């Protein structure tokens, strides 16, 4: 294990020097054992409407499923860069799905949230064939992906458009997500959300007491997505009586909080352990 950690730290250091993505470089050193990957499954007709399903060799008895959306400011990213997330959850028995979605400048809000809803619908209909239970589904995401997961959980209109409802979701985990980020200051972000009234683009606008349980995580050293996003949404949900758990990690930044989901990087933040505890608490197995 020490050797693995040393290798990961060395790779991350090289990534910083060469300007590569830290999460991208992690994929090359992620173990490929303990699961079977089913790649590039279409959940829609667009080239980016595809997902990967990671099926654990030793599945969770309750058939737990995690659908994860990655970040990238709604402008970049690929499911192929996040095998390290899938591996860590699949190795613990959870069927894990990583979904691509359409990006700006090809599309504007709400297209990527609509894609997220389509991915949820696909999982609901098909995950049984991969050993998962459609009634034990958890949504998760980092940064822009957390925005998608949380928006789907608060604004039910997206799932309804796919013939579903919020009962499809057992719980949602947002990692360093933007939920209350008006006014727009970045020109690209302003353009991404320019087709809709500003307030209607914010997840906090849709906070309601009927939301599924939420786990909202952030680092207080995050300079990309301020911790206020997590704090404001948590406060709003609590005021409404909605089930929400807040985790603020001291000294943790925007990338470290998701790198902590990689084997050997869990010392950076308790992201993984908090997510696993949340899933265990809200899994359907606890209803029996």
C-alpha positions in Angstrom: 0.0 0.0 0.0 2.9 2.4 0.8 4.3 1.7 -2.7 0.9 2.4 -4.3 0.6 5.7 -2.4 4.1 6.7 -3.4 3.4 5.9 -7.0 0.1 7.9 -7.0 1.8 10.9 -5.3 4.6 10.8 -7.9 2.1 10.6 -10.8 0.2 13.5 -9.4 3.4 15.5 -9.1 4.2 14.8 -12.7 0.7 15.8 -13.7 1.1 19.2 -12.0 4.4 19.8 -13.7 3.1 18.9 -17.2 -0.2 20.6 -16.8 -2.1 17.4 -17.2 -5.4 16.7 -15.3 -4.8 15.0 -11.9 -7.9 13.0 -12.3 -7.0 11.9 -15.8 -3.6 10.7 -14.9 -5.0 8.6 -12.0 -6.8 6.4 -14.4 -3.5 4.9 -15.6 -2.7 3.6 -12.1 -6.2 2.5 -11.1 -6.5 -1.3 -10.4 -8.5 -3.1 -13.1 -9.5 -6.1 -10.8 -12.6 -6.7 -8.8 -15.1 -5.6 -11.4 -16.2 -6.0 -15.0 -16.6 -2.8 -17.1 -19.3 -2.5 -19.8 -18.3 0.5 -21.9 -19.9 3.0 -24.1 -23.5 2.0 -23.6 -25.9 4.5 -25.3 -28.6 6.0 -23.2 -29.6 8.5 -26.0 -28.9 9.2 -29.6 -26.2 11.8 -29.3 -22.6 10.7 -29.4 -22.0 12.0 -25.9 -25.0 10.3 -24.4 -23.2 7.2 -23.4 -22.3 5.6 -20.1 -20.1 2.9 -18.6 -21.3 0.3 -16.1 -18.9 -1.2 -13.6 -20.2 -4.5 -12.2 -18.5 -5.7 -9.0 -17.3 -9.3 -8.8 -18.6 -9.4 -5.2 -21.8 -7.4 -5.3 -23.6 -5.6 -2.5 -26.4 -7.9 -1.3 -28.8 -5.0 -1.4 -28.0 -4.3 -5.1 -26.8 -0.8 -4.4 -26.2 1.4 -7.5 -24.3 4.7 -7.8 -24.7 7.0 -10.9 -21.8 9.5 -10.9 -21.5 12.7 -12.9 -18.1 14.2 -13.3 -17.2 17.9 -13.3 -15.5 20.2 -15.8 -17.5 23.5 -15.7 -20.1 21.9 -18.1 -17.4 22.5 -20.8 -15.1 19.5 -20.7 -14.6 16.0 -19.2 -15.0 12.4 -20.1 -16.3 9.3 -18.3 -13.0 7.6 -19.4 -11.1 9.8 -16.9 -13.1 8.6 -13.9 -12.4 4.9 -13.7 -10.8 5.6 -10.4 -14.1 6.6 -8.9 -15.9 3.5 -10.3 -13.2 1.2 -9.1 -13.4 2.3 -5.6 -17.1 1.9 -5.3 -17.3 -1.2 -7.4 -14.6 -2.9 -5.3 -17.0 -2.4 -2.4 -19.8 -4.1 -4.1 -21.8 -1.2 -5.7 -22.8 -1.3 -9.3 -21.3 2.0 -10.5 -22.3 4.0 -13.6 -20.3 6.9 -15.0 -22.1 9.0 -17.6 -21.0 11.4 -20.3 -23.3 14.3 -21.2 -23.4 17.1 -23.7 -21.2 20.1 -23.2 -21.0 23.8 -24.0 -20.6 25.4 -26.5 -22.6 22.7 -28.4 -25.4 23.0 -25.9 -26.6 25.4 -23.2 -28.4 24.8 -19.9 -30.6 22.8 -19.3 -29.4 20.3 -21.9 -26.8 18.6 -19.6 -29.3 18.2 -16.8 -31.8 16.7 -19.3 -29.0 14.3 -20.3 -28.6 13.4 -16.6 -32.3 12.7 -16.4 -32.0 10.4 -19.4 -29.1 8.6 -17.8 -31.2 8.1 -14.6 -34.1 6.7 -16.7 -31.7 4.3 -18.5 -30.4 3.1 -15.1 -33.9 2.7 -13.7 -34.9 0.6 -16.7 -31.8 -1.5 -17.4 -29.6 -1.8 -14.3 -31.3 -5.0 -13.2 -29.5 -6.8 -16.1 -26.2 -5.8 -14.4 -27.0 -7.0 -10.9 -28.2 -3.7 -9.5 -31.6 -2.7 -8.1 -33.4 0.2 -9.7 -35.0 1.0 -6.3 -31.6 1.3 -4.6 -30.1 4.1 -6.7 -27.9 6.9 -5.5 -26.8 9.9 -7.5 -23.4 11.5 -7.0 -21.2 14.0 -8.7 -18.3 16.4 -8.4 -18.4 20.1 -9.2 -20.5 20.6 -12.3 -21.5 16.9 -11.9 -22.7 17.6 -8.4 -24.8 20.4 -9.9 -26.5 17.9 -12.2 -27.1 15.3 -9.5 -28.5 17.9 -7.1 -30.6 19.7 -9.7 -32.2 16.4 -10.6 -33.0 15.7 -7.0 -34.5 19.1 -6.3 -36.3 20.0 -9.6 -38.4 16.9 -10.3 -39.5 18.3 -13.7 -36.4 16.8 -15.3 -37.2 13.2 -14.2 -40.9 13.6 -14.9 -40.0 14.5 -18.5 -38.5 11.0 -18.7 -41.5 9.3 -17.2 -40.0 9.1 -13.7 -40.2 10.8 -10.4 -38.0 11.5 -7.4 -38.9 8.2 -5.8 -36.4 6.6 -8.1 -33.6 8.2 -6.1 -32.6 6.9 -2.6 -30.2 9.6 -1.9 -27.9 12.2 -3.6 -24.2 13.1 -2.8 -22.8 16.4 -4.0 -19.1 16.9 -3.9 -18.0 20.5 -4.1 -21.0 21.5 -6.2 -22.2 25.0 -7.3 -25.8 25.3 -6.0 -26.1 29.1 -5.4 -23.6 31.0 -7.6 -25.3 34.2 -8.8 -24.3 36.6 -10.1 -22.4 35.0 -12.9 -18.9 36.4 -13.2 -17.2 34.1 -15.7 -18.1 34.9 -19.3 -18.4 31.3 -20.3 -20.6 30.4 -17.4 -22.7 33.4 -18.1 -23.1 32.2 -21.7 -23.8 28.6 -20.6 -26.8 29.7 -18.6 -27.9 32.6 -20.9 -30.9 30.9 -22.3 -32.8 30.7 -19.0 -33.7 33.3 -16.4 -30.8 33.4 -13.9 -32.7 32.4 -10.8 -34.1 29.3 -12.5 -30.7 27.9 -13.1 -29.8 27.7 -9.5 -30.4 24.4 -7.6 -31.1 26.4 -4.4 -34.2 27.8 -6.1 -35.8 24.4 -6.0 -35.0 23.4 -2.5 -38.0 21.5 -1.0 -38.8 19.3 1.9 -39.7 16.4 -0.3 -36.2 16.0 -1.7 -34.4 12.7 -1.2 -31.7 12.7 1.5 -28.7 14.7 0.5 -25.1 14.6 1.5 -23.3 17.9 0.6 -19.5 17.9 0.9 -17.1 20.8 0.4 -13.6 21.9 1.4 -13.2 25.3 3.1 -10.0 25.8 0.9 -12.0 25.5 -2.4 -11.1 28.4 -4.6 -13.1 27.2 -7.6 -16.5 26.6 -6.1 -16.9 28.5 -2.8 -18.0 26.6 0.3 -20.9 29.0 0.6 -22.7 27.0 -2.1 -22.8 24.0 0.2 -23.6 26.1 3.3 -26.4 28.1 1.7 -28.2 25.0 0.2 -27.8 23.1 3.5 -29.3 26.0 5.4 -32.2 26.3 3.0 -33.0 22.6 3.1 -32.7 22.4 6.9 -35.1 25.4 7.2 -37.6 23.5 5.1 -37.2 20.3 7.1 -35.6 18.3 4.3 -33.1 15.5 5.1 -29.6 16.9 4.5 -26.1 16.2 5.9 -23.3 18.7 5.5 -19.6 17.9 5.6 -17.0 20.7 5.4 -13.4 19.6 5.3 -10.8 21.9 6.7 -7.9 22.8 4.4 -9.3 20.8 1.4 -9.5 22.2 -2.1 -11.6 21.6 -5.1 -9.5 18.8 -6.7 -8.3 17.1 -3.5 -11.9 16.4 -2.4 -12.5 14.2 -5.5 -9.0 12.8 -5.6 -9.8 11.4 -2.2 -12.1 8.9 -4.1 -9.0 7.3 -5.6 -7.2 4.4 -3.9 -4.2 5.7 -2.0 -5.6 9.3 -1.8 -8.2 8.8 0.9 -5.9 10.6 3.3 -6.7 13.9 1.6 -10.3 14.0 2.8 -12.9 11.6 4.2 -15.0 11.9 1.0 -15.2 8.2 0.4 -15.9 7.1 4.0 -18.6 9.8 4.3 -20.2 8.7 1.1 -20.1 5.0 2.0 -21.7 5.8 5.4 -24.4 7.8 3.7 -25.2 5.0 1.3 -25.3 2.5 4.1 -27.7 4.7 6.1 -30.1 5.3 3.3 -29.9 2.0 1.4 -33.1 0.1 0.9 -31.7 -2.7 3.0 -32.2 -0.5 6.1 -36.0 -0.4 5.3 -36.4 -4.0 6.2 
